[in-house]
Amino acid sequence: MNLRIILIMSLIAIFASSASVVIYHQYHEREQLQLIRSLKNQIASGQNWERKVAFESLVNPGLGSSDFVFASRISTPAVVYIEGQSLEESKSFFVDKAYSTGSGVIISPDGYIITNNHVIEKSGNLKVLLNDNREYIAKVIGTDSNTDLALIKIEDSGLPYLEFGNSDSADVGEWVLAVGNPFKLQSTVTAGIISAKARNINILNAQQYRIESFIQTDAAVNPGNSGGALVNTKGELIGINTAIMTFTGRYEGYSFSIPSNLVKKVIHDLKDFGVVQRGLLGVTIENVDDQKSKEFGLARVSGVFISNTSKDGAADLAGLKADDIIIAINEHIVNNVAELQEIVGTMKPGMEVNINYWRNKQLFKTKAILKNQINSTELIATRKDPILVKYGIEVRELSEVELQNLKIKGVKVINIHRNSIIANTNMAPNFIITSVNNKNISSVNELIQEIENSKSKILLNGVYEQYKGQYPYSFYKE
């Protein structure tokens, strides 16, 4: 080959590599500038000092230019230690103190905290310890056993907090940090990479509407990390650490986090409604395996197989049938059940979804309007008024569908607090209160009004959908 040609090719290669380096640095600098601008705006609007420290470390590399250092400085002040205490009667008639511990993530300067439901579900008194050793008593705002999430709150302002990142854009192989309190070791940070996404490890099988679509990482997670933060190198919250897969009870390289996009939806519902507004397709589904792929003529082993549809459910009304295979939801390819559950799990009843499905070796499209658990499109809120909390009960209005089907008026009991006055009457959740002191009620406001007007003894009459007859429960007003 001519020496001149070799020289020209070498110069072209050098120029191309130099250009790529310049482009990379320009992109990286632009990304850094956006982050600096965002932090600057937050500091200017009076937000917490931890972000100022992180900002200074970013602008002044001498304070720690590593991406891990930056993410750690933002995340550790916002991750808390949670200790729950419950009272349980032992067989010897003594009262034992039982404790559960875990982690939580502050998501707002006024003290809203995300954790796992299993961290707090058996606890009455919740103590929260911040990274700077400030202690608080927390109250429970709402829980969701289907995703193993809970929202609690402490009373203060100007608290350090984390912002949500986009878990959909997190990639396998990306660096992440797990922040929590393993073995009661306060503010521990471990690093790893995202090993996989949309993992189903069958730990919520007892829940009818469970969603398991975990981010799998190899960041070290141990007992006490539950409810802690999984953050990217920008210090954004992309997951809530929830479980490990182990044969020894200790970390073995497989940890699992709930994706932040699902967390964000569940937490907002708990805050706004007291319950999660689950959008449902109304289908029984399973993964497509190699055999089904060949049987139904698919080009690859992917998609979600419908084995049954609920009558008048979202899928049924959209024309979907048993043996159809869902290929995509809202233009997002779904490779398995976990991915479909995660996408639909971020939506509310009444929302419309576009569905691509496979039938008779052809691709079709349809639209479905998601329903809720009682097969309507209503958003139903839980009431937690002070007088209801005082007696240990959470209720909601009956939906239009329930009113039509049951042919009665009343208020439905959603939750009963342990060791409360109502709990001592042996009332069970899903009880429908139809009268107070023999006066019929049709709304939560009427229930509260009759309780407030009662002088001493309160008699609640009502029914259970699955049982015949009237059931009375009584207690004395405090």
N, C-alpha and C positions, 0 to 999 in steps of 0.2 A: 504493500500500500504506500502511496506517495506520502513523503514526510510532511508536505504542506497540508494534505488532507487530514493526516493524524493530528497536526497542530490545530487545525480549524475545529475538528471534532472535540479535542480536549478543551479548547476555549469555550465551545458551546456548552459542554458538560459543566465546566466551572461556573459559567454564567447562570445556567439553569439551577444549579445547587445553591448558588448565592442568592438568586431570586427567591427560591423557596424558603430559605432561612429568613430573608427580609420579610416575606409575606407572613410567615409564622410569627415572627416577633411583632409585626404590626397587628396581627389578629390578637395575640396574647396581650399586648399593650392596650388595645381597644377594650378587651374584656376586663382588664384590670381597672381601666379608667371608669368603666360603667359601674363596677363594684365600688370604687372609691366615691363616685358621685352619689350612689345610693346610700352609702354609709354616711356621707357628709350631710345629705338631706335629713337623715334620721337624727343625727346629732343636733342639727340646727333646729329641729322641731322638738327638742327637749327630751329625747329618748335616752335610755339608760347608759351609764358610764362605761359598762363593759364593751359596748360597741365602739366607744371612743378609744379604748385601749387597743382593740383589734384594728381599728382604723390607723392608729399611730404605728402599729407594727407593720402594717401593709405599706404605708407611705415611707417609713424609715426602716429599711431592711436590716439595719443593725440590731433592731429589737427582735428579730426573728423572721427571716424571709421565707422559711419553709411553709409550704401549703398546709402541712399538718399543724404547725404552730399557730397559723392564722385561724384555721378551723377550730382548733382546741380552745383558743382564747375566746372565741365567740360562743362555743357550745357549752363548755364546762360550767359557767355561772348560771346557765338556764336549765341545767339538769339537777333534779332534787332527789333526796333520799326520803322514802315514804315508809312509815311504820304504822301498821294498823293493829288495834287491840280489840279483842272481842271477849265476852264473858260466856263461858260454857260450864254447865253443871257437870261435875264428875260423878262417878258411881258412888263415891264415898260421901256425897252430899256437900262437899266443899266446893267453892267456886274457884276455878282455875283461870289464870290469865293466859290467853293464847295470842301469839303475835304473828303477823305476816309482814314481810319486808320486801321492798322493791324500789324501783326508780320511777321518776316522772319527768315530764318536759314542760316547762313554762312556755306558753304560746302567746301570751299577751302581757303588757306591763301592769294590768290590773289583777293578775293572779290566777288566770285559768290554766289548769295543768292537765295534760294527757298522761294516762298510765294504762296498764292492762287491767281488765276486769278481774282477772284471777289474783291480782295483787291486793285488791280491796274488798272483794265480794263477801268475805266472812268477817269483816271488821266493822265495829261501831265507831270507835274514836280513831281518827286519822291524824297523825303528826307528820308534818313536813319540815325537813331540815334543808336549808339552802347551802350552797357552796361556801358562803361566808359565815356559816354557823347560826344564822337567824332561824328561829323556830316558829312554826305556826300550827294552828289547828285548822284542818280543812273540812269542808262540807262536800258531799257528793251531789253533783248536778245531774248526772245521768250515767247509765251503764248500758252496754250492748254485748250480751253473751255470744251473739252470732259472729262477731268479729273480735271478741275478747278485748274490747276497748272500754275505757271509762273516762269521764270528765269530772274533775274535782276543782275546788276553788279555795284560795286563801285570800284574806282581805289585806290588801296593801296597794301601793301605786309605785310607778317607776321601777318595776322589777325587771331583771334581765330576762330575755325571752328569745326564742328561735323563730325564724320565719320558715314557712313551708317552701320546699323545693318541689320540682316536678318529677315524681317518681317514674312517670312514663318515659322520660328522656334519659334516665339513668341506664348506663350500658354495662353489660357483662364485661368484667375486666377493669372497671373503673375503681379507683381508690375510694375507700370509705372509712369513717371512724365510728366505733361504737363507744358511747359515753354513758356511764352508769355507776352503780355502787355495788359491784360484786363482793360477796362475803362481807358486806358492810364497810368495804373500803371506799371511802368517799371520793367522788369525782375521779374515777378511773377512765382513762382513754386507751383504747386498743385500735390497731389499724389492720385493714385487710382489703380485699377486693370483692366486688360483686361476683359471686360464683354462678348464679343462675337467677332467673325471674319466674314468676307464676308457679311457684312450688306448692303442691298440696301434700301435707304430711299427716293428714287425718288425726288432728288433735282436738277438733271441735265436732266430732261425730254425734255427740248428744244433742246438738242444736239443729232444729229443723231447717232453718234458713241460713246455715253457716256459710261464711265466705272464707276460703283458704286460698290465697294467691300470694304467697310470701316471697320477699326478696331473700335469697340465700347468700350468705357471706361467709368468709373464713376469718372475720375479725373475732377475737376471743370474747365470748359471752358466757357468763357463769351465773349461778344462783344469786339474785340481787340485781342483775342487769335488766330483768323484766320491766318493761315500761320506760326504759331509757331510750336515748336518741341514736339513730343511725344518721350520720350527716355526711355530705360530700365535702370536697376540699374548699368549697366556698362558705362552709359553715351553715348550709341550708339543711333543714330537716327533710330527709327523704324516706324515713321509716321509723317505726316504733319496735324496738327489740322485744321479742315475745317468747321465743322458744329455741331450744337446742335439740339436736339429734345425738343421742349418746347411749352407750351401753354401760357406762360407769357412773353416770350421774354428774359427770364433769365435762367440760368442754373438750371436744374431739375434732374440731375443725368445721363443724356444720352448725351455723346459727341462722335464725329466721326472723325476718322483720315484716311488719304490716306496711304496705306501701303508703306513702304520704298522701297520695291523691284520694285513696279510700279513707284514710284516717281523717282527712280534712272534711269530707262529706259527712261522715258519721258524727264527728265532734260538733259540727255546725248544727246538725239535726238535734243532737242532745241539748245543745245550748238554746236553740230556738223553740223546740217542740217538747223536749223532755224524753222523747223516744226517737228511734231512727225511722225515717220515712223510706221504707224499702220499696223500690220499684221491682216488680216481679214479672217475668215472662209467662209463668204458669206452665212450665214444662218439666218433665223428668228427663234427665240427660246423662250421657256417659261419653267417655273419650272414644274417638275413632281409633281402632287398632288396625294392624296390617290386614287382618281377615276382612273387616268391614270395608276397608279402603278398596280391596280387590273386588269384593262382592258388589259394591255400589259404583265401581268404575271411576274412582278418584285418581287424579294424577299423582298424589302423594298422601302419606299418612298424616292427615290433619283435619281439624274441624270438630264439631260437637254433634253427636248423634242424638236425635230426639226419640225416646222410647215411648213417650206418652205426653198428651197435652191435657190441661185442666179445662173442663167445660166452661165456655164463656170467658176463659182467661185471655190474656193479651195475645198469646201465640195462636190460640184457637180462633179468635176473631180476626187475626191477620191472615188466616188461611193455612197456617202451618199444621202438619200432620205427623203422626208417628212414622218413623223411617226417613224423615227429612234430615238433612245434615246442615247445620248452620256453619257457614264458611266465614262470614264477617258481620260485625256489628258496627254501624256508623263508619264504614270504610276501614275499620280496624280488623285485620285478619285474626281469627281466633283459632289457635292451634289445639287448645284443650279446654276442659271444663273450668279450670282455675282462671284462665284468661277471660272467658265469658263472664264468670261470676264477678271478677274484679271490675270489668267495664260496666256491666249492668248495676253492680253494687254502688256505683257513684251517682246513680240516677234516682229520681223521685217518681212516685206514682203520678200518672198524668202526662209524663214526658213521652215524646214520640221517638222511636228508634228505627233506623233503616237496617234491614236484615237481608243479607245475601245467603241463599240456601240452595242446596243441591237435591234435586229430585229427578228420578228416572234418567240419570246421566245428563241432566241439563241444569244450567244455573238460572235461578229466578231471583227476583227482588220483591220485597214487600215492606210495609210499614206496620209497626205495632205500637199501641198505646199501653204503657206499663200500668199494671194494677198493684194494689196493696194486698196484705194478707187476707183481707175480707172481700177481695175481688172487686174493689171499687177504685176510683181514681182520686179519692179525697185525701187531703193531708190532715191527719188527726193528731191533735196535740194533747199532751198529758198535763193536768193541772196539779200544781204543787203549792197551793196557797198556804200561808202560815198555819191556819187552823187545821188544815188537812195533815200537814207535816207533824203538828203537835200530837195528833192521834195516830199517826203512823200509816197514812194511806195516800195513794196517788190514783187519780181517776181521770176519766175523759168522757166526753159526750158520746152518745151512740151515733154511729154513722147512718146515713140515709138507707143503705142496704140493710143494716141491722134492724132499723126501725120497721122496714117493710117485711123482713123475714120473721122477726120475733113478735110483731104485732103488740108490742108493749113500749112504754116510755120509761126512761130511767137514766142512770149513770153507771158506767162500767168501771170496775176496780181493776187497775193495771198492775199495781205493786203494793205490797204490804210490808212495812219495815219490821225487821226482826225485833223481838222483845218490846214491841209497841203496845199501846192500849188495844188497838184493833186486832193485832196479832193474838192477843190473849183471849179474844172471843172465838178463835178458831175459824174465822172467815178466811176464804181462799181467794187468790187472784181469779179474775174473770167473773166474779160475782157481779150481778147487775142490781144495783140499789133502786128499788121502785118507790119506796116511801120512807119517810122519817117520822117516827111517832104517829104512824098511821095516816100521815098526810102525803099524798102522791107528789112526786117530783119528776121533772122532765129535763133538768139541766143541772150543771155543776153549781151555778149561782144559787139555784133553789136549794140544793143540798146544803151548801154553806149557810144560807140564811136560816134554814130550819134547825141546823145544829146550834147556831148562835142564839136562836130564840128559845132553845130548850132550857129548862130551869135546872134539871138534875139528871134523871135517867134518860138515855137516848136509845131508841129502838130503831134499828135499820132492818127493813124487810126487803126481800128481793128474790131473785131466781138465778139458777145456773142453766146455761143453754143445754148442757148434756144431761141434766137431771130434772125429774118431774117434781112439782110442788114448790111451795114457798118456804124460804129459810129465814128465820129471825136471828139477829145478833144484837145484843144489848151491852151497854157500858155506861158508866157514870161520868158526867161532865166534870172536868177539873176547874 
